[in-house]
Amino acid sequence: MLDKERMKKETQKKVTQVKMTREKITHEFEVAGRKLIFSTGDIAGFASGAVMARYGDLIVLATVVVKPLLNDPGYMPMTVDYVERLYAGGRIKGSQWVKREGRPSDEAILSGRLIDRSLRPLFPKDYRDEVQVVLTTLSVDAENDPAVLSAVAASAALALAGTPWKGPVGVVRVGAINGDFIINPLESELKFSDLDLVVTGHDESILMLEAGSREISEEKIIGAITAAQREIKVIQTGINEFVQKVGAKQLPTSSAKIKESAEIDKKYGDQIEEWAIGRATNRTSEQEAAAIKAAIKEDFHITDQQASFVFEEIVRKRLRDKLLKGIRPDGRKPEEIRQITVQTGILPRTHGSAIFTRGQTQALSVATLGAPSLEQKIESAEGEETKRYMHYYSMPPYATGETGRIGSPNRREIGHGALAERALMPVLPSEEKFPYAIHVVSEILSSNGSTSMASTCGSTLALMDAGVPISRPVAGIAMGLVIDKDNFVVLSDIAGIEDGSGDMDFKVAGTSEGITAIQLDVKTLELTVAILEQALEKAKVGRMHILAKITEHLAAPREKLSEYAPRIVMLHIPTELIGEVIGPGGRMIRKIMADSGAQIEVEDDGTVNISGVSDESVLKARSVIEGLTKKVQPGEVYEGEVKRIQPFGAFVEILPGKDGLVHISDLSDSFVNDPNEVVSIGQKVTVKVKEIDELGRINLTMRNGEGAKTDDRRDRGGPVRSDRNDSRGPRNFGRRPGGMSRAPHFPISRFMPERRGVRPFRSRRDER
């Protein structure tokens, strides 16, 4: 028995060694003027397909595993996991306590969604094998985009895996600088680009779009897609040549086809169609659909999953036939927008709020303003960055009349929030103009199609209600498509059932000046640039209609912030004066915050952010800081306040935190015996700056006579007094820094100072 076990282990070991020591096969070609290198054979030997892809110093590993399922889940079970590794950029996680990477970041989830949306349309709808695609970043160069390279590598790995997949696909990023399109721009180039567009294509068709732009026109979007298609074909050719070198596998596959589907349609088709039409106008419920599925299951002796599959196929087929004839389930024309209602300012204690309702889709958006320090810090392999504007999307189960788990956001919620965030970014004011961290949450209250675009519209209204000075309102619309060879119809503002039965979900957001964001998902390989062009034209018409509804309710951002929003002011001071604001051991900045009630943040570049609950506290802190950092010049006149009076003069605060000395000889044009005869504590006086001495101390005068002068060399002090606590006064009389002495600067006729080596004159009469 032991011998058999040992032989079994030895055999497995040999198989493993053979599997892991296959010959390495590489293939390289140029994409956008840079080498793209694929390799396989010597890595991940147990995966159905594995490809190492290199572009510059960016390297990703793409693996595909295909596994038959025992039970039909009712959908095509593919998952795409995008794994970020900080070691790829030579970084260690910044957390003090946890160094292992945990849950994927939002950026990683968005990259995984982008890749999934690029690959899924090429699988048969009834394919039921489990497919897992894992993309791992191994090396990043902070110049090339890991998500785009991962999508290309995944396409190559799937082509090697032998699934019934109609790929490969090509994926590229397009930028636009000074009117020129750039394929796969470097990260340093994207900073100057008006467009950030990712395009996935297959031959002549478009499969996926993801874009953010600075209000560019529909014509430029079409131009960018056309430019991308040329490079997409190069990538497809390169992958096909690579697969020929390696030799693709052919795996057995499972499907969910039901032979009785025609009979089921004949018996239950009219009932299913009636349900679908009622669903579009909220006249039917999911419970009715469940009853029909249960009847199909019992009648035709099939599983729950098979009954659901057939039910959805019948809905899809029947609605598509009607849509191709221009008949929509809710009775609208193809380009007609559902009824829109708008409400703002509905939550009294929030900074900005709005409800946007379009048909049966309803979104509540809430805007919150905060200090710049509340911006989000993001850690990735490429480095650290910050986000000043954050948009989050939440769709609880009740939005679709269902029950379910409520917890951390799912991938769809993260994706929809990111789309709305991208749509609004181009219209936000600069940090210098509006120094706030901006946080927006969209709560989907009811869902029947295009909730991401409803959240975009609602968030525009919430920002304007909060008084955020956005340059222009943003609106979004979802476009649909039903196509059957040469016959097709483009639909505006699709409802949920039209999305499920159609071939395209094309979300377009923008202002009256141009497009700010795009997201496209398809279920067909027949979407051409010509059809997209028509969809963009209709989307523009719909967008203008929605913008009119928004501006009719709220034409511009409110002039004043909510009384509950913090007041924030940003200053810029010379870096050499940062110490003046902070003070020794932080005493000065703590004193300013205690006196004003405001919070102060000082950056290394001299940026000072002041935030408080009232205008008064912020302005008070600002006044003090400006006073501390203002450079006083001789000849300037100030309205100051007398703070202290000494026998030798008065100290007057001319700026917050900055005072000067009016010597007794400068208190008046006439002789003054005692400063208290002229000024009093708290008195407001007009003073003029006479000079700034070599120690940076300010000498002031209240004299009006132009001809009267005093000896400008006099010291700021007076006679030595034991009760003198001001280090700027007589205690330091006659002493320069470092112990150097100097002659007194006040008239001997008025005071008889004691000086080392100089005895006061006394007559013999005095001695007697």
C-alpha positions in Angstrom: 0.0 0.0 0.0 2.8 2.3 0.9 4.6 1.5 -2.4 1.5 2.4 -4.3 1.2 5.8 -2.5 4.9 6.5 -3.1 4.6 5.6 -6.8 1.5 7.8 -7.1 3.4 10.8 -5.6 6.4 10.2 -7.8 4.2 10.2 -10.9 2.5 13.4 -9.8 5.9 15.0 -9.2 7.1 14.0 -12.7 3.9 15.4 -14.3 4.4 18.6 -12.4 8.0 18.9 -13.5 7.1 18.3 -17.1 4.2 20.8 -16.9 6.4 23.5 -15.3 9.4 23.0 -17.6 7.7 23.5 -20.9 9.5 25.5 -23.6 9.1 29.3 -23.3 7.5 30.8 -26.4 7.6 34.6 -27.0 6.2 36.9 -29.6 6.7 40.6 -30.0 5.3 43.4 -32.1 4.9 47.1 -32.0 1.8 49.0 -30.6 1.9 52.8 -30.8 5.6 52.8 -31.5 6.6 50.6 -28.5 7.3 46.9 -28.2 4.6 44.6 -26.8 6.0 41.2 -25.8 4.0 38.1 -25.0 5.5 35.0 -23.4 4.1 31.7 -22.2 5.1 28.0 -21.7 7.3 28.5 -18.6 4.8 30.1 -16.3 1.6 29.0 -14.5 1.6 25.5 -16.1 -1.7 24.4 -14.5 -3.8 27.3 -15.8 -5.9 26.8 -18.9 -4.1 29.8 -20.4 -1.3 32.0 -19.1 0.4 34.9 -20.7 3.1 37.3 -19.4 2.9 40.6 -21.2 5.5 43.4 -21.2 5.1 47.0 -22.4 8.1 49.1 -21.5 8.9 48.2 -17.9 5.3 47.4 -17.2 4.7 43.6 -16.8 1.4 41.8 -16.0 0.6 38.2 -15.7 -2.8 37.0 -17.1 -4.1 33.6 -16.3 -7.4 31.9 -17.3 -8.8 28.8 -15.7 -11.9 27.0 -17.2 -13.9 24.6 -15.0 -17.1 22.7 -15.7 -20.0 23.4 -13.3 -22.2 20.6 -11.9 -25.2 23.0 -11.6 -26.4 25.6 -14.0 -26.3 29.0 -12.2 -28.5 30.7 -14.8 -25.9 33.0 -16.2 -22.4 32.9 -17.8 -20.2 32.4 -14.7 -17.1 34.5 -15.5 -15.2 36.5 -13.0 -12.3 38.9 -13.6 -10.0 39.7 -10.7 -7.4 42.5 -11.0 -4.7 42.1 -8.4 -2.5 45.1 -7.6 0.8 44.4 -5.9 2.7 47.3 -4.2 6.0 45.4 -4.8 5.5 46.1 -8.5 6.5 49.7 -7.8 9.0 48.9 -5.1 6.7 50.0 -2.3 5.7 48.7 1.1 2.2 49.3 2.4 2.1 52.5 4.5 0.0 51.1 7.3 1.9 50.7 10.6 0.1 47.6 11.6 -1.0 45.8 8.4 1.5 45.3 5.6 -0.3 42.7 3.6 -2.5 44.1 0.8 -6.1 43.5 1.7 -9.4 44.1 -0.2 -8.9 45.5 -3.7 -8.9 49.2 -4.0 -11.6 51.0 -5.9 -9.1 51.5 -8.8 -8.4 47.8 -8.9 -12.2 47.0 -9.0 -12.7 49.5 -11.8 -9.8 48.0 -13.8 -11.4 44.6 -13.3 -14.8 45.8 -14.5 -13.2 47.4 -17.5 -11.6 44.1 -18.5 -14.7 42.1 -17.8 -16.8 44.4 -20.0 -14.3 44.0 -22.8 -14.3 40.2 -22.8 -17.8 39.1 -21.8 -19.7 40.1 -25.0 -17.7 37.5 -27.0 -18.9 34.5 -25.1 -22.1 32.6 -26.2 -25.1 33.6 -24.0 -25.8 30.0 -23.1 -22.2 29.2 -22.1 -22.1 27.7 -18.6 -18.5 26.7 -17.8 -16.9 28.7 -15.0 -14.2 31.0 -16.2 -11.9 32.9 -13.9 -9.5 35.5 -15.3 -6.8 36.8 -12.9 -4.6 39.8 -13.8 -1.6 40.4 -11.6 0.6 43.5 -11.9 4.2 42.4 -11.4 6.1 45.5 -12.4 4.9 49.1 -13.0 6.8 51.9 -14.6 4.4 54.8 -13.8 4.2 55.7 -17.5 2.2 52.9 -19.2 -1.3 51.9 -18.1 -1.5 48.5 -16.3 -5.3 48.2 -16.9 -5.0 48.4 -20.7 -2.1 46.0 -20.9 -3.9 43.6 -18.6 -7.0 43.7 -20.9 -4.8 42.8 -23.9 -3.0 40.1 -21.9 -6.3 38.6 -20.8 -7.5 38.6 -24.5 -4.3 36.6 -25.4 -4.7 34.2 -22.4 -8.4 33.5 -23.3 -7.4 32.8 -26.9 -4.9 30.2 -25.6 -7.4 28.6 -23.2 -9.6 27.1 -26.0 -12.9 28.4 -24.8 -15.7 29.0 -27.3 -14.8 32.6 -27.4 -15.0 34.8 -30.5 -11.9 36.8 -29.7 -9.3 38.1 -29.6 -10.0 41.7 -28.9 -7.7 44.8 -29.0 -7.7 47.4 -26.2 -6.1 50.8 -26.4 -6.2 54.2 -24.6 -6.5 57.4 -26.6 -5.6 60.9 -25.6 -6.0 64.2 -27.4 -3.4 67.0 -27.1 -3.7 70.1 -29.2 -6.2 68.4 -31.5 -3.9 65.4 -32.2 -4.9 61.9 -31.1 -2.3 59.9 -29.2 -2.6 56.1 -28.8 -1.5 54.7 -25.4 -0.3 58.1 -24.1 2.2 58.1 -21.3 0.9 59.1 -17.8 3.0 62.3 -18.1 1.2 63.1 -21.4 -2.3 62.5 -20.0 -1.9 65.5 -17.8 -2.2 67.7 -20.8 -4.8 65.7 -22.6 -8.4 66.8 -23.2 -9.5 63.2 -23.5 -8.9 59.9 -21.7 -10.7 57.2 -23.7 -10.3 53.4 -23.5 -11.6 51.5 -26.6 -12.1 47.8 -26.9 -12.7 46.6 -30.5 -13.2 43.4 -32.5 -12.6 43.7 -36.2 -14.9 46.5 -37.3 -17.1 46.5 -34.2 -16.8 48.4 -30.9 -17.3 46.4 -27.7 -16.5 48.8 -24.9 -15.8 52.5 -24.2 -14.8 54.2 -21.1 -14.0 57.9 -21.2 -13.6 61.2 -19.4 -13.1 64.4 -21.2 -13.0 68.2 -20.9 -16.3 69.0 -22.6 -15.2 67.9 -26.1 -17.5 67.5 -29.1 -19.2 64.3 -30.4 -17.1 64.7 -33.6 -13.9 64.4 -31.7 -15.1 61.3 -29.8 -15.8 59.6 -33.2 -12.4 60.7 -34.5 -10.7 59.2 -31.4 -12.6 55.9 -31.8 -11.6 55.7 -35.5 -8.0 56.3 -34.6 -8.2 53.6 -32.0 -9.5 51.0 -34.4 -6.4 51.1 -36.5 -4.2 50.1 -33.6 -6.8 47.6 -32.3 -6.4 45.6 -35.5 -2.6 45.5 -35.0 -3.1 44.0 -31.5 -5.6 41.4 -32.8 -3.1 40.4 -35.5 -0.3 40.1 -33.0 -2.4 37.9 -30.7 -3.5 35.6 -33.5 0.2 35.2 -34.6 1.1 34.4 -30.9 -1.7 31.8 -30.7 -0.5 30.1 -33.9 3.0 29.8 -32.4 1.7 28.2 -29.2 -1.2 26.2 -30.5 -4.6 26.8 -28.9 -6.4 24.1 -26.9 -10.0 22.9 -27.6 -11.9 22.4 -24.4 -15.3 20.6 -24.0 -18.0 23.1 -23.1 -21.4 23.1 -21.5 -24.4 25.2 -22.4 -27.9 25.9 -21.2 -29.9 25.4 -24.4 -33.4 24.0 -23.9 -34.9 22.0 -26.7 -38.4 22.8 -25.5 -38.0 26.6 -25.8 -40.2 26.8 -28.9 -43.0 24.9 -27.2 -42.6 27.0 -24.0 -42.8 30.2 -26.2 -46.0 28.9 -27.9 -47.7 28.1 -24.5 -46.4 30.9 -22.3 -45.1 33.6 -24.7 -48.1 35.9 -24.6 -48.3 35.8 -20.8 -44.5 36.5 -20.6 -44.9 39.4 -23.1 -47.8 40.9 -21.1 -45.7 40.7 -18.0 -42.7 42.4 -19.7 -44.9 45.3 -21.0 -46.4 45.8 -17.6 -43.0 45.7 -16.0 -42.0 48.7 -18.1 -44.8 50.8 -16.5 -44.6 49.2 -13.0 -47.9 47.4 -13.4 -46.5 44.0 -12.7 -44.1 42.6 -10.1 -41.4 40.0 -9.8 -43.8 37.8 -7.9 -45.8 37.4 -11.1 -42.7 36.5 -13.0 -41.8 33.9 -10.4 -45.3 32.3 -10.8 -44.8 32.0 -14.6 -41.4 30.4 -14.1 -42.7 28.0 -11.6 -45.4 26.9 -14.1 -42.9 26.5 -16.9 -40.7 24.4 -14.6 -43.5 22.1 -13.6 -45.0 21.8 -17.1 -41.8 21.0 -18.9 -39.9 19.2 -16.1 -36.8 21.5 -16.2 -34.7 23.1 -13.5 -35.3 26.5 -11.9 -32.2 27.9 -13.8 -33.4 26.5 -17.1 -36.9 28.0 -16.5 -35.4 31.4 -15.8 -33.1 31.1 -18.9 -36.1 30.4 -21.2 -38.3 33.1 -19.6 -35.6 35.7 -20.2 -35.0 34.6 -23.7 -38.7 34.8 -24.6 -38.9 38.3 -23.0 -35.8 39.3 -25.0 -37.1 37.9 -28.3 -40.6 39.4 -28.1 -39.6 42.8 -27.0 -36.8 43.0 -29.6 -39.4 42.3 -32.3 -41.5 45.2 -31.1 -38.6 47.6 -30.6 -37.4 47.0 -34.2 -40.8 48.2 -35.3 -40.4 51.3 -33.1 -42.8 50.1 -30.4 -41.5 50.6 -26.9 -43.0 48.8 -23.9 -44.1 52.0 -22.2 -45.5 53.5 -25.4 -42.7 56.1 -25.9 -41.2 57.1 -29.3 -37.6 55.9 -29.8 -36.1 59.4 -29.0 -38.6 60.3 -26.3 -37.4 61.0 -22.7 -39.4 59.9 -19.7 -41.0 62.6 -17.4 -38.5 64.4 -15.2 -39.1 66.0 -11.8 -36.5 67.9 -9.8 -36.3 68.9 -6.1 -33.5 70.7 -4.2 -32.8 71.7 -0.6 -34.9 68.9 0.8 -32.5 68.0 3.7 -32.2 71.0 6.0 -29.0 70.2 7.9 -27.0 68.9 4.9 -24.9 71.3 2.8 -26.6 70.5 -0.4 -29.3 68.0 -1.5 -31.5 67.1 -4.5 -33.8 64.4 -5.7 -33.8 63.7 -9.5 -36.6 61.6 -10.8 -36.9 60.3 -14.4 -39.7 57.9 -15.0 -39.4 55.2 -12.3 -35.7 55.9 -11.7 -35.1 58.2 -8.7 -31.8 59.3 -7.1 -31.2 61.3 -3.9 -27.8 63.1 -4.0 -26.3 64.8 -1.0 -23.2 67.0 -1.1 -21.0 67.6 1.9 -18.1 70.2 2.1 -15.1 69.8 4.3 -11.6 71.1 4.9 -8.9 70.2 2.3 -7.3 67.8 4.8 -10.3 65.6 4.4 -9.4 64.7 0.8 -8.8 61.0 0.2 -5.3 59.6 0.0 -4.8 56.7 -2.4 -1.9 54.3 -2.2 -0.9 52.2 -5.3 2.2 50.7 -6.8 2.7 53.8 -8.9 2.8 56.0 -5.8 0.5 58.0 -3.6 -2.1 60.6 -4.8 -5.0 62.4 -3.4 -8.7 62.9 -4.4 -10.4 66.2 -3.5 -13.7 65.2 -5.1 -15.3 61.9 -4.0 -18.6 60.5 -5.4 -20.2 57.4 -4.0 -23.2 55.5 -5.3 -25.4 53.2 -3.3 -28.4 51.1 -4.5 -30.1 49.2 -1.7 -32.3 46.2 -2.5 -35.5 48.1 -1.9 -34.7 50.2 -5.0 -35.8 47.2 -7.2 -38.5 45.9 -4.8 -36.2 43.1 -3.5 -34.7 42.0 -0.2 -30.9 41.4 0.2 -27.7 42.1 2.0 -26.7 45.7 2.8 -23.0 46.2 3.5 -19.9 47.1 1.7 -20.4 48.4 -1.9 -20.4 45.8 -4.7 -18.4 46.2 -8.0 -21.4 47.7 -9.8 -21.9 50.4 -7.2 -18.2 51.3 -7.2 -18.3 51.5 -11.0 -21.5 53.7 -11.2 -20.1 56.0 -8.6 -16.8 56.4 -10.5 -18.7 57.2 -13.7 -20.7 60.0 -12.1 -17.6 61.3 -10.4 -15.8 61.4 -13.8 -18.7 63.2 -15.4 -18.6 66.0 -12.9 -14.9 66.5 -12.5 -14.4 68.8 -15.5 -16.8 71.4 -14.2 -15.6 71.6 -10.6 -13.8 74.8 -9.5 -10.1 74.8 -8.8 -8.9 74.4 -5.3 -7.6 77.9 -5.3 -11.0 79.2 -6.1 -12.9 76.8 -3.9 -10.6 75.3 -1.2 -12.9 72.5 -0.1 -12.9 68.7 -0.1 -16.2 67.7 -1.8 -18.1 64.6 -1.0 -21.2 63.5 -2.8 -23.4 60.4 -2.1 -26.1 59.2 -4.5 -28.8 57.0 -2.9 -30.8 55.2 -5.5 -34.4 55.2 -4.2 -36.0 53.5 -7.2 -34.4 51.8 -10.2 -35.8 51.2 -13.6 -32.9 52.0 -16.0 -30.0 54.5 -16.0 -29.5 55.0 -12.3 -25.9 56.1 -12.9 -27.0 59.0 -15.1 -29.8 59.9 -12.7 -27.1 60.1 -10.0 -25.1 62.4 -12.3 -28.0 64.7 -12.7 -28.9 64.6 -9.0 -25.4 65.3 -8.0 -25.2 68.4 -10.3 -28.2 69.8 -8.5 -26.9 68.9 -5.1 -23.6 70.7 -5.8 -25.4 73.8 -7.0 -27.7 73.6 -4.0 -24.5 73.5 -1.8 -23.2 76.7 -3.5 -20.3 74.9 -5.2 -19.4 77.2 -8.2 -19.4 74.6 -10.9 -18.8 76.1 -14.4 -21.9 74.5 -16.0 -24.5 71.9 -15.0 -23.9 68.3 -16.2 -26.6 65.9 -17.4 -26.5 62.3 -18.4 -28.6 59.9 -20.5 -28.4 56.2 -21.4 -28.9 55.2 -25.0 -29.9 51.8 -26.2 -29.8 49.8 -29.4 -31.6 46.8 -30.9 -30.0 45.5 -34.1 -30.7 42.6 -36.4 -28.3 42.6 -39.3 -29.1 45.8 -41.3 -32.2 46.6 -39.3 -31.6 48.6 -36.1 -33.1 51.2 -33.9 -31.4 53.6 -31.4 -33.4 54.3 -28.2 -33.1 57.3 -25.9 -33.3 57.0 -22.1 -33.7 53.3 -21.9 -35.7 51.6 -19.2 -34.4 48.6 -17.3 -36.3 46.0 -19.4 -35.0 47.7 -22.6 -31.5 47.4 -21.3 -31.9 43.7 -20.6 -33.5 43.0 -24.0 -31.3 45.3 -26.1 -27.8 45.2 -27.5 -26.2 48.3 -26.0 -26.1 50.4 -22.8 -24.4 53.6 -23.9 -24.2 56.3 -21.1 -23.2 59.8 -22.2 -22.8 62.7 -19.8 -21.9 66.3 -20.5 -22.7 70.0 -20.4 -24.1 72.3 -23.0 -20.6 72.7 -24.3 -19.6 69.1 -24.8 -19.1 65.5 -23.4 -17.5 64.9 -20.0 -17.9 61.1 -19.6 -18.8 58.0 -21.6 -19.4 54.4 -20.8 -20.4 51.8 -23.3 -21.3 48.1 -22.8 -22.7 45.9 -25.6 -24.0 42.4 -26.2 -23.5 42.4 -30.0 -20.6 42.3 -32.4 -22.4 44.5 -34.9 -22.0 47.9 -33.3 -20.1 50.1 -35.8 -18.8 53.6 -35.6 -21.6 54.8 -37.9 -24.2 53.5 -35.4 -22.3 55.1 -32.6 -22.3 58.4 -34.4 -26.0 58.3 -34.7 -26.4 57.4 -31.0 -24.2 60.3 -30.0 -26.3 62.8 -32.0 -29.5 61.6 -30.3 -27.8 61.6 -26.9 -26.9 65.2 -27.4 -30.5 66.1 -28.1 -31.6 64.2 -25.0 -28.9 65.8 -22.9 -30.0 69.3 -23.8 -33.6 68.4 -22.9 -32.5 67.2 -19.5 -30.2 70.2 -18.9 -33.2 72.5 -19.7 -35.2 70.8 -16.9 -32.3 71.2 -14.5 -31.7 74.9 -15.2 -35.4 75.6 -15.2 -35.4 74.6 -11.5 -31.9 75.9 -10.5 -30.2 78.1 -13.1 -26.9 78.6 -11.3 -25.1 77.6 -8.0 -26.5 79.3 -4.9 -24.5 82.5 -4.0 -24.1 81.5 -0.4 -23.1 78.3 1.3 -25.4 76.5 3.7 -25.2 77.9 7.2 -24.0 74.4 8.3 -21.1 74.2 5.8 -17.7 75.1 7.1 -16.1 78.4 6.0 -12.7 77.9 4.4 -10.1 80.4 3.2 -6.8 79.6 1.4 -3.8 81.8 1.7 -0.3 81.5 0.2 2.6 82.8 2.3 6.3 82.8 1.5 7.9 79.6 2.7 10.4 81.5 4.8 7.6 83.0 6.8 6.0 79.6 7.8 7.9 79.8 11.1 6.2 83.1 11.9 2.8 81.5 11.7 3.7 78.3 13.5 5.8 79.9 16.2 8.3 78.3 18.6 7.0 74.8 19.4 3.7 75.6 17.6 2.7 78.2 20.2 1.7 80.9 17.7 -0.6 78.7 15.6 -2.2 77.2 18.7 -2.9 80.7 20.0 -4.4 81.8 16.7 -6.7 78.8 16.7 -7.7 79.2 20.3 -8.4 82.9 19.9 -10.4 82.6 16.6 -12.0 79.2 17.0 -10.8 78.3 13.5 -8.7 75.3 12.3 -5.4 76.1 10.5 -3.4 73.8 8.3 0.0 74.9 6.9 1.5 73.0 3.9 5.2 72.9 3.1 4.7 75.0 0.0 3.3 77.9 2.0 -0.4 77.1 1.5 -2.5 77.9 4.5 -6.0 76.5 4.8 -8.2 78.2 7.4 -11.6 76.5 8.2 -14.2 77.4 10.8 -17.9 77.2 11.5 -18.5 80.9 10.9 -17.2 83.7 8.7 -16.1 85.6 11.7 -13.8 83.0 13.1 -12.2 82.4 9.7 -11.7 86.1 9.0 -10.2 86.7 12.4 -7.6 83.9 11.9 -6.9 85.2 8.4 -6.3 88.7 9.7 -3.8 87.5 12.2 -1.9 85.4 9.7 -1.8 88.2 7.2 -0.5 90.5 9.9 2.2 88.0 10.9 3.3 87.5 7.3 2.9 91.1 5.9 6.2 92.9 5.3 5.9 96.4 6.9 7.6 99.1 4.9 8.8 102.5 6.1 6.4 105.3 5.3 3.3 103.2 5.6 0.4 104.5 7.8 -1.6 102.3 10.0 -4.6 102.6 12.3 -3.3 100.8 15.4 -4.2 100.0 19.0 -2.2 100.8 22.0 -1.3 97.6 23.8 1.3 98.6 26.4 2.7 101.8 27.8 6.2 102.2 29.3 8.0 105.2 30.6 9.9 105.4 27.3 7.0 105.1 25.0 4.0 103.1 23.8 3.7 99.8 22.0 1.1 100.0 19.2 -0.3 96.9 17.4 -0.5 97.9 13.8 -1.3 94.4 12.4 -2.6 91.3 14.2 0.3 89.9 16.1 2.7 92.6 15.0 3.4 95.8 17.0 5.9 98.7 16.9 7.2 101.2 19.4 6.2 104.9 19.4 9.0 106.5 21.4 8.0 109.1 23.9 9.7 111.7 21.7 7.4 110.6 18.8 4.2 110.7 20.6 3.5 114.4 19.9 5.0 117.4 18.1 5.4 119.0 21.6 7.3 117.8 24.7 5.8 114.8 26.5 6.7 114.2 30.1 4.7 111.0 30.5 3.3 108.8 27.7 0.1 108.3 29.7 -0.6 112.0 29.2 -1.1 111.3 25.4 -2.3 107.7 25.0 -4.1 105.0 27.0 -4.4 101.2 26.8 -6.8 100.2 24.0 -6.8 103.6 22.3 -6.9 103.6 18.5 -4.2 105.8 17.1 -2.8 106.6 13.6 0.8 105.9 13.3 3.4 106.1 10.6 6.4 103.6 10.1 9.6 105.5 10.6 12.1 102.7 10.2 12.7 99.0 10.5 15.9 98.6 12.5 18.7 96.0 12.0 16.9 93.6 14.4 13.7 93.8 12.4 11.9 96.0 15.1 9.4 98.6 14.0 9.8 102.2 15.0 6.6 104.3 14.7 5.7 108.0 15.0 2.6 110.0 15.8 4.2 113.4 15.1 2.6 115.6 12.5 5.4 118.1 12.1 7.6 117.5 9.1 10.6 119.5 10.4 10.7 118.1 13.9 13.2 115.3 14.1 14.8 113.2 16.8 18.0 111.2 16.9 17.1 108.1 15.0 20.0 106.3 16.6 18.4 106.2 20.0 17.5 102.9 21.6 13.9 101.7 22.0 14.4 101.4 25.8 14.5 103.7 28.8 16.1 103.6 32.3 16.7 100.2 33.8 13.7 99.1 35.8 13.3 96.0 37.8 9.7 95.6 36.7 10.5 95.7 33.0 9.6 92.4 31.4 9.8 93.3 27.7 13.0 91.8 26.2 12.9 94.6 23.6 13.2 97.3 26.3 15.9 98.6 28.7 16.8 95.3 30.2 18.9 94.7 27.0 19.9 98.3 27.0 23.3 98.9 25.5 23.7 95.3 24.3 23.9 94.0 20.8 23.3 90.3 20.1 26.3 88.4 21.3 27.1 90.7 24.1 28.3 93.7 22.0 27.6 97.0 23.6 26.5 100.2 21.9 26.0 103.8 23.0 22.6 104.9 24.3 20.2 106.4 21.8 18.1 108.6 24.0 18.9 112.2 25.2 21.0 112.4 28.4 19.2 115.6 29.2 16.1 113.4 30.1 17.6 110.3 31.6 20.8 109.5 33.4 21.5 105.9 32.4 24.0 103.7 34.2 26.6 102.5 31.8 29.6 100.3 32.5 32.7 102.6 32.6 30.6 105.8 32.7 29.8 107.4 36.1 26.9 109.8 36.3 28.0 113.4 36.9 27.3 114.7 40.4 28.2 118.0 41.9 29.8 118.5 45.3 26.5 120.2 46.4 24.7 116.9 45.7 27.3 115.0 47.7 26.7 117.3 50.7 
